[in-house]
Amino acid sequence: MNPTTATDQLTETEFSEYNRIAIQNAAKLHEFRSATRQPDGTDLPIEQLVAPFNSTAAGVYREYERMGDRPVSKDLEQRAANYGIEFEHLGLTLGTVLHNIDLTVTLTEELTKFIRDALLERKVIFFRDQHLSEDQQTSFGRQFGGLDAFPFGTPGDNPFILRISHGPGSPGSENGWHTDVTWMEQPSLGSIAQCVVTPPYGGDTLFSDSHAAYLGLPTALRERIDHLSGINDYRIFIQGRGRGAMPDDLVTEVKERIPFGVTHPLVRTHPETGKPALYLHGGFLRHESLFDRRTGQTLEPNDSKQIVTTLLAQHGRPEYICRFPWKADSIAFWDNRAVQHYAASDYYPHKRVLRRVTISGDRPYNNLD
């Protein structure tokens, strides 16, 4: 008796002319592919394994390859073991929780360097159960550089603490992919945020790898934007209407004291790792302002807007992302030169409160110039 095959078990409805042709074609195509290349494709470069219009996987792979095909270096892994610190990696190329460390005590120079190196390798790092006061939070931030105050926030007892609070009557508004303060001549190195109040559900912050996002762009687009810059400003903070609007005289004053319109490259070189990263903020960048730094020539407005629209969608691809669920007294420390972030506004009308300090940075540049 001949063995029964899956085809023999097809119902009369399933054994249509279409299905007969589809099954036969799939068998022939498999035979052809098996004869022309290795079954698992391991002999081919990643660029030949992904479609030209969907190179996301190539971006993740290339970034992980540059990391030595490891989530952290052997040196950092050994130093963590020496300190008794455990890593909990949330993503392949970014995002790690550092366990068994107390940030309320004064850190040694060696431990501070370890944390900075962990940030450089993982782009965003997290800590649980840290009961830092505002002064302790700013002191922790100062171990990695000077601090930047925020001119458009509500002042508190500590001028370097920005309180980000949402709840009844105030839905979360940071739910867009962004890197902070690109309207500054010297945008921040990074930020340290501590969760003070957590909602019962939701309120996570997502982080996206700007290095992998750059590497995942189609080659032609990547080469085109390498020499492009755009103008950034803080118009969204001074164009408010209603009760909270900034008065005209204060708008004039702030424009005189803080430059309104600074140029930054779309691809910035990380000053400490040397790696290129996609760098833009859709709310601060003037979408029609792109120009070629080599020639000074401004792109046609529609061309400029189309490039910006394409790039703004890049960080939102899930392959580049890790997601951090907040708990009370959790801390996130992210590198604005290497990641973008997105605060999920999925908890309204519940309350969510973060305290953030911002570490001073330097002017973005691209080493191709």
N, C-alpha and C positions, 0 to 999 in steps of 0.2 A: 504494500500500500504506500502511495506517495505521501510524504509529509504535507500537512496543511500549511499554506503560507498566508500572510496577512492579506494578500490580494484575493486569495480564494474566499476569505471571510467577508469581503465587501458585500453590502446589501445591494439590491437592485438599483436603489436610488443613488448610492455612492458610486456605483460602477457606470457613471455617465461617460459620454464621449470626452468631456473635458478632463475628468480624473484619469481616464485611460491614457490620454496624451500626456498629462502632467507627470504621471508615474513613469512612463517610458522616457520622457525627456530628462527627468531627474536622474535616472539610472545612467543614461548616456553621458550627461554632464559630469557626473561623479567619475565615470570611467575616464573621461578626457582629462579632468583635473588630476586624477591620481597618476596619470601617465606623464604629466608635464611638470609636476613639482612635488616637493616633499609634502606628505599629507598634513603635517602640522605647521607648515610654513616657516619653520625655524631657520631656514636657510636664506630668508628674505629680510631686507631692512624694513623697519617699521613703516617708512613712507610708502612702500609698495603693498603693505597689508591694510592700509586705511584708504578710504575714498578721498579724493582731493577736496571734496566739499565737506568732509567730516573728519578733520585731523585732530580731534580732541584727544583721542587715545595716544597719539604720537606726542602731544604736549606733555601729558602725564609721564609717559615712558622716558622722554628725553630729560625731563627734570629729575626723575628718580635715578636715571643713569648718571647724571652729573653729581648726584648725591652719593655715588659709589654703590648703587643698587642696595642701599641700606637706609632705614629710616633715620638713624643717627650714625655718626662716625664711631669707629672703634674706640678712639680716644675719649669721646664724650661718654660713651657707654661705660668705659672703665672708671672714669672720674665719678660718674653717678654711683657706681657700685662702691667706690671708696667712701662716698658720703652717705651711703645707705638710702639713696634716692631711687625711687622706682618710676619708670616711664610707662604711661598709658597712652599709646598712640591712637589718635582719632581718625587720621587720614594717612594715605600713603606718603605724600610729600609735605604735609603740614599738619600742625595741631597735635600737641602732646600735653597731657596732664602730668605735672611733677608731684609725686607723692612723697611724704615723709620729710617735709621741709617746713620750717617755721619762719615766716616773714616778719613776725612781731619783734624778733630780736635783731640786734645789729649784726649784719652779715660780714663775714671776713672778706678780705680782698679776693681770695681765691674762690669763695663761693659766689661772690658777685660776678666774677668772670665766668664761672660755670653757667650761671643763669643767662648771661649775655650770649655766650656761645650756643646755649640751647635755643635761645631766641633766633640767632642767626641761622642755625641749621633747620629749625622747625617752623620759623616764621611767625607762629603764634603759640604761646605756651599758657598753661592754666594751672591754678592752685586751688585746692579745696580747703575749707575750714580755716580760713585766715581771718582773725578778728582784729583787723587793723582800724585804728582811729584815723581821723582825717590827717592828723599830723604824722602818724606812722606811715600812712599811704604816700604822702608827699616826700617824706624822708626816704622811703624805698625808691621812689621815682628818681630822686636826686642822685642816687648811686649810679645812675646810667646816663646822667647829663643834666643840664639846666632844665627848668620847667617853663612852659608857655601858659600864660593866662589866656582866657577866651573873652574877647571884647563884646560878644553878643549874647552872653549868658546872664543868668541871675547871680549877682555876687553873694557870697556866703561869708562865714567867719574866716575861712581860709581862701584867699583869692585864687589859689591854683587848683582848687577843687571845683569841677563842674558837676552839678547835680542834674541827672537826666531822669525826670520823673514823669510817668504817665499813669492815668487811671480814669475814674469817672469824669467825663467832660473833657478828657485830653487823650485821645487815642495815640498810640505810638506813631511817630512820623519819620523814623530813621530806616524805614523799610525800603531801601533802594541800595544797590551796590555802590560803594564809595570808598575812597581813601581820604583821610581827613585833611582839611585846611589847605587845599592846593591853591587857594587865593593868597597865601603867604609867600613872600619872596623865599623864605627858608621854611618850608612845611615841616611838620613835626616828624621826628624819628619814629615815634610810636606812642601808644597810650596804654595806661594801666587802669582798668576799670574793676571796681568791686561792687558786687551785688548787695544791696542793703535790704530791699524788699522784693520777694519773688511772688509772682502770681501762682495760683494753684495749678494752672495749666499754661503751657506755651511760654512765650517770651524768650526763646532761644536766640543766640546770636550765631550767624553763619559766617565763615571766613573762606575766602577763595584765593588760591595760589596765583599771584600775578606773574610769577616766572613761568609756570606751566601754561597759563593763559596766553602768554606771549608766544611760547614755543608751539602752541597748538593752533596758531593762526596759519592760514594757507601761506605758502612760501612767498608768493607774489605780493600779498598784502603786508606781510612782515617786512619785506625789503622796502616796500613803499613808505611805511610809517617810520622806519628807522631814523630818517632825517627830518621828520615833521615835528613842529611845535605848535602850541596854541596858547591863547590868552585866557587867563583865569581871573575871576573877580568874585566879590562877596555880595553881589546884587540881591540874592535871595534873602539876605538879612536886613536890607535897608529898604525893601520895596513893600513892606508889610502895610496893611490897611486896618482901620478900626482902632480899637482901644490900645493895642500893643504896638501901633506903628511908631517908628522912630521919627521925631520931629525934624523938619527940614534943616534947621540950623545945626542939629547934631549930625545929620547926614553929611552936610558940608564940612563940618569939623573933622569927622572920622576920615573922609576922603583926603583931606589935607595932611593927615597924620599917618594914615596907613595906605600904602599904594593901592589904587583901585585899577587893577589890570596888570598882571605879571605873566611873563611867558615861561612855560615849562615844556620839556619834550614829552611826546606821547610814549616814548620808551626811555626809561631812565636806567642808568647803570647804578646798581647798588654799591654805595661807597665802601662797604666792608667786605662783601663777597665778590664783587666785580660782575655779578650776573645781571643780564638785562631783564626788565620787568615792564609789563604794560602799565601805564600810569596816567589815569585821567579820572575826573569827577564830573559826571554829567550835569550837575547843578551849578558848578563853578566855571567849567570850561565854556567859552563862547563857541558854539558849534560851527559857526561860519568863519572862524578865525585861523584855521590851520594854514601854516606856511612852511616852505622848505628852507631850513636853516642854511643850506649851502649857497642858495641863490637869493634868499630873501623874498622870493616870489610867493604871493598869496594864492592859494587854491581858489578855484571858482566856488562860490558859496554853496551851491547844490552838491558839488563834489566833496567839499569839506564836511557838510552835514551828513552825507551818506557814509563817509568813513567813520565819523563819530558814532553814528547809529549802529553800525556794524560792531565797532569795538565795545560799545556799552553793553552789548548782549553777551560778550565773551565770558565775563566772570561768572555769569549765572549758570554755566554748565555744571551739572552735579558732579562730574568727574573731578573737578578742581576743588571741591568744597569739603570742609569738615564742619560739623554742627556741634555747638557747645550748649548743653542744657544747664542753665544757672541754678544754683542752690544758694541759700543764705551764706554770705561771707565767702563765696567763690570769687576768684580773681582771674581776669584775662589780661595778658600782656601781649600786644600785637605790634608788629613791625609794619608801619605804614608804607615803607619802601618795598615791601614784599607781598603784602596781601591787601585785599579789599574786604569789607565786612558789610553785613546786612542784619539789622535787628528785626526779627520777625514780630509783626504787630498782630498777633493772633490770640491776645489775652484780654482784650477790652470786654467788659468794663473793669476788669480787675486791675490792681495796682502793681507797678514794677518800677523800682528805683535803683539806679546805678550812680556811683560816684566815680568820676574819672579825673586822672591827672595826665598831662600831656608833656612828653619829653621833647626838648628842642632838637631840631634837625639842621640840615644844611641845604643849600640850593641844589635842586636836581640837575643832573647833567647826563649826557650820553657820550661815552668814550669813543664813539665812531667819528665824532666831529674833530 
